[in-house]
Each structure stands twice: as C-alpha cells, then as structure tokens.
C-alpha cells in the first residue's frame, strides 16, 4: 500500500530529526537545531499525509473507517500526536534541545510499527463492537493526552539532569556548562512539564469521558472497572496529584519531575502493558 | 476541656482541607487501583483457590481483593477523596467569591507594591481631562472600568473573566455530581442479562451481581423474532450481529421488528437492551444427501444431531458433531458410520465443498445440503436512572477544567494622583491569576499604548 511507503519516509524523517536534535546539543550549532526542526515538520507532514492516505485506502476497500482501529494504526497515530504537541510547544518555547528527548518516543513508535508483520498492518474491516463514531473521538482524545504526557516526561528527564548540574555549580545564576548549556533552564523545563500536562490532562479526561459514553452506548455500563479503564483512571489520579502538587511548596521541581516520569510510565502501561499483560475489553494488543 | 475539643475540631477541619491530604489520597487511589487490575475481579472461589492456594486466598478474601472496587476500604478512600474535595472548596470559595464580588476599587500603595506588573508615569494634563481619556482608553484596550473617587484621587478598576476563578470549583463539584449519579444508578438501577431463543418471548431478565442471578420482572414482554450474524465477504470476520426484537406491552406490539445491533441499543420505558452475545439453542437438524458410488443413486435424509439414519446397505450412521465454521472452511458435520461389531468410521463433511467427500473412496458419498440451527440472542439489560447525572457531571468537568487551566482572571488598576502645577501622577498595575507570562506581555503593550495615547 502507498500509505505504508509514506509511513516509511515518516520514520526516516523522524530519525533524521532526532539525530540532528542530539547533534545540536553536542555541536551547539543553531543551524543543526533548525535542520532538526525542518526534518520534524517534514516528518509530521508525511505522517499526516500517510494517515489521510490510509483512510482513503480504507474507503477504496469499501470500509471507510478512520485509521484508528488496531495496534499498528494506534502507534503511528501516537507518533503523530507526539509531534503535534511537540511542534506546538516548540512554536512557543523555541527550545530545540527538548527535541532530543522527545523525538526518540516518536522514532521508537514508528520503528516498532514498521517492524510489525504484514497482517497487523493490513486494513481490516471493523468488527461490530468498533462500528461507532465514538471510536474516533475516543482514540483521538486519549492519544493527544498521552502525547502531552510524553513531552512532559521528556522535559522532566532533562530537568532532572539539568537541575543536578545547576545545584552542583551553585544555583541558576551560573549556568551549567558543557553539553548542558544547550538545555533550557530548569525553570523553563519545569514550565514545559507543567504546560504539557495542562494539555494532556484535560484531553485524557475527555478520552475517559468519551470512552465511558461509548461503553454506555454499546454495553449499557459507563464504567465496569475493566483493567484498561482502571489504568486510565490510575494515570488520571497521578496527573491530578501532579497538578495539585504545584500549589504546595516542596512538591515542585524534582518531585514534580519524578511524578511526571512515573505518570508517563503508567501511561505506557495503560496503553500497551494492559493489552500485553492483563486481559480485558481492549484487545487490539493481540493483533 | 472546651478548648481541647475546639482545637481537635480545628485540627480535623485543617486535616480535611489540606492539600497534602489531596495528593496523598490521589496517589493512594492510583496505587491501590492497580491491585484490582492484577487480580481478576468477581471470579468464583474455586478459581481463586486454584490460582492462589488456601492461605493467600483467605488473606485476599479478608482484604476484599476479589471485589476490590466495592470493598469498604476502597469506597472509604473515595469518600475521603470526596470529603477532602468538599472541604477544600468550602474553605476557599468564600475568599474567591469576595475577590470577585467585592474587588479592591481603591488600591493603596501597599496593593500596588504586591503587583508584579506595575508602572508609574506623570502627565502634564490635569486629572479632570485625564479622567475621560483613561476611562475611554481602558474601555477600548481592556474592559470598561469602575471609577471611584477617594481622598482627591481617582481610581479605575477593570477586570476580565472574573468567573474564570470558579472553574476549579466547577471541576470539583462535577466530580461530586458524577459520584451522585453513580450512587443513583447503583441504588435505583440494575444490570441484567437475558437469553431469548429465536421465536420465543420473555418478560423476565436476570440481574447480575450477588452469588446467584435473581429474576427481575420487566412489566412488558420482549420477543426475539430472529437473530443473524453476517460476515465480511470472503472472510469469517463478523460484520453484524443483529436481533429482530418486538416489544409487547399490555398485549400491544409497541415496537415491532426493531433491529438491535451492537452500538445501537433498544430503549423502552427507561430499560435499555444491548446486543451482547448469541449461541445455538438446542440440537441442530440437517439435510444430508448420500450417493451410492456403485449405482449413482442418491438418498436424502432429514436428521437431528445424534439421530441415527440407515444407509442403503443397512449400516447405521449419525451426525455426531457439528461446527458452524470448521477451520475456516465454513459449516461442517462429523459423520459416524457404525458397522455392528466393527470400529466406528468417522469423517468430516463440509457444506461448502460438496465434491470433497468423494475423495474418501468410500462406497457412499456424503454431502451436507442444508442445516438449521435455532439461535438464542444474548442481550444485556440495563436500567440506570443516574446516567444523566453522570453526563452532566462529565460535561461540567470538561468545562470546569478548561476554564481552570486556560482562562485567567485579569485585573488592571489605574490611580490618578493630582500633582502640583496641574500635573497628574498616574499609577497603574495589573494582575492575572493564571498564565502570568502572557499577561506580562499584554500589560507591557497596554503600558506602551497608554504612554503613546497620553503623549499624543
């Protein structure tokens, strides 16, 4: 399929962007950072095109559903969501070094998708349970939420590296030297962490609500403590704790960064672990 | 004694209001919720005993791990969460209400000093001429101002989106509303299921939960006229599960031949029926053709599963087994020929490949012409009068959190102080309760424009 080829080029563009972002930190050359950004935008454009094309291919096959129905499609959409939130945040903060810690998530996702066997990649018609518009709303909102948490996690890892160095060299006034000089300041990283979660959390809330609405429409129960539902709630609790922790002293900075990283770990488990390890209603992990 | 009591109540109240409790509860809820995803919920004791062994089973049973989300301690945690939420809101809401209803209209130097966005300038014009100008400027560049005169000074106060301060309380209230909806659903509603064989009707469904399903009388009758499964062409991937349902109330067919499919339930009198499962009802019956190889003569049999037939040579046979989709080849029967005193000869006959059995090389060639299998449709039945309350809660939660995160109450104060020589000292300050960085930029623009306006 043609869309598969575009997904290949997307992966390549994301990989180049990642390499350039990492080189940017090492070389401190602004042009390299800009190159990373251009590659990221091209990759995002290709990713968008590929998803659109796959939708079109599904229409040509006579199914016509949005490409959000199995593991393969969800992984490439996850990469797309990560880029969406990352590029939006980049427009505001213009901190290219962050790309070196965010792009790997997208590259890993795309590479994994490319390695899946052909039968997982093929476009399948929807089984009765998935034949609903709620599917589209539910998946889009959940994944934009996950993407926000991915970026928050990347920023938090940078924060922990940076803040350790800053404290050793005696406060933020004397910026850390070496490679770390290309990192945004700890304050900015903390802010990116918070802002990304501010986008992610309401989207996750909406994802849970649309999921509940759909479950109620399809099965007559909006909440059944299915492992996937429960894990989404666990993630929701963790980030709710994070948001409230901002208001008390002693829970900002390091603790907040750790909470954000743990939150993203829980998010990944909610997305993949539940399907691979536990049993429940969301069975796309098998395909 | 009384002071002791008082301080205890105070301490309890402070405990309920504390943000530390919020974080603690949220993390504890997250951590404990994991248990119920690792231990499968609501299984039979036998199953648990097999998996965990006697001792662990006893401990888990005591701790309520097998129905964790309804255990006393988990519901207790949720209650603590709700109490904390309510207490925090009760404590903080009056202060916020005051800020919004009775804003400081006459700022003093102390207030100006606390504002991170502050500016002072001097104009040659008199306070009298400036008054109109400033009011007009605030109106076009920010918001209409409330003007107060005190001690010879003129104060302007303008604000935007004061209601944004309530976003967080809307979100908090919405969670309580969702809880209320869930409780209403649990108390006044039920979850049940019913299996209806094609062509039959029922007015009773079976309530889930508890050790034994208990019957519930619907007060009307539901009939399943037909159930069918269709597959995507050329595959065994199901496309549609469909029940044709008729609802009969008081002898009248109020809904006739309504299609109930997955993702499109049937609703009648607040009770909703969802397509959920299906299965065979009773033994299937078959139409088989048996051709004698030597003569080419064919005979047709109508047999139920297990019912013996007799071949032209007198040997008995029967359909021992049936599969609607045998190894993806479609419907198939397992035939057993039972010669007396000899071992049984068994083989498979596929409906979609009638020529296939000839290759077996037997004297008789079997083919499956048709079969009939009555199905039952499995419906989930739910009554939940609280569901609307839950949706209202969810909508408020979304609206509330968007307001809380992305809307900001912005305030600008301007004070005119008459100076010697007809000049005027102008003091201005501003504050935003969210997104300070964006407000800082907006305030800088505001400042610049005001200077230009005054100099022109």
Interface residues (C-beta under 8 A of the other chain):
Chain A: X124 X125 X127 X128 X129 X131 X132 X198 X201 X202 X205 X206 X209 X212 X213 X216 X217 X218 X219 X220 X221 X222 X223 X225 X227 X230 X231 X233 X234 X235 X237 X238 X240 X241 X244 X245 X247 X248 X251 X266 X274 X278 X279
Chain B: X19 X20 X22 X23 X26 X27 X29 X30 X33 X34 X36 X37 X38 X40 X41 X69 X182 X191 X232 X237 X238 X239 X240 X241 X261 X262 X263 X265 X272 X274 X275 X276 X380 X381 X382 X384 X387 X390 X391 X394 X397 X398 X401 X402 X405 X406
